[in-house]
C-alpha cells in the first residue's frame, strides 16, 4: 500500500509541474520590462513583472487584472528604483492584464473562453508605459 501511495504521489507531482515561463520583453522610454507567465494544467497562471532586471511582482491570474501599487518616497536617504524618482512624494505602478475571450459552443450553448490577456503597465506619470503586450493563449 505504501509503495502505491508513493508512486501515485510521484505521478501527481510530475503532472502538476509547471511549464517553462513564456516571456515578453519590451524597451519603452529607455527602460526594459519583462512580463512572464508561468502556467500549469488545472492551476492558476502566475504573472511576473521585472523592470530593468528588478523584480516588481509575482501575482496569480485572479489578481493581475487591475493593479495599483503605491510607494511613498522617504525624505531621508534610501535606495530607490530609478523610475520612482519623479519629483513627487508618491509614485504608482498601475495597469493590469485584462482577459480576452472568444465565443465558443459547449453542448450547443454559447460560452466565453479566455484565449489570452492584454497587458499594459505604467510607472508614475512622467515615465509613461513600461509594458504593452497582447498574447493569445499564453
C-alpha positions, 0 to 999 in steps of 0.5 A: 500500500505504501509503495502505491501511495508513493508512486501515485504521489510521484505521478501527481507531482510530475503532472502538476509541474509547471511549464517553462515561463513564456516571456515578453520583453519590451524597451519603452522610454529607455527602460526594459520590462519583462512580463512572464507567465508561468502556467500549469494544467488545472492551476492558476497562471502566475504573472511576473513583472521585472523592470530593468532586471528588478523584480516588481511582482509575482501575482496569480491570474485572479489578481493581475487584472487591475493593479495599483501599487503605491510607494511613498518616497522617504525624505531621508536617504534610501535606495530607490528604483530609478523610475520612482524618482519623479519629483513627487512624494508618491509614485504608482505602478498601475495597469493590469492584464485584462482577459480576452475571450472568444465565443465558443459552443459547449453542448450547443450553448454559447460560452466565453473562453479566455484565449489570452490577456492584454497587458499594459503597465505604467510607472508614475506619470512622467515615465509613461508605459513600461509594458504593452503586450497582447498574447493569445493563449499564453 
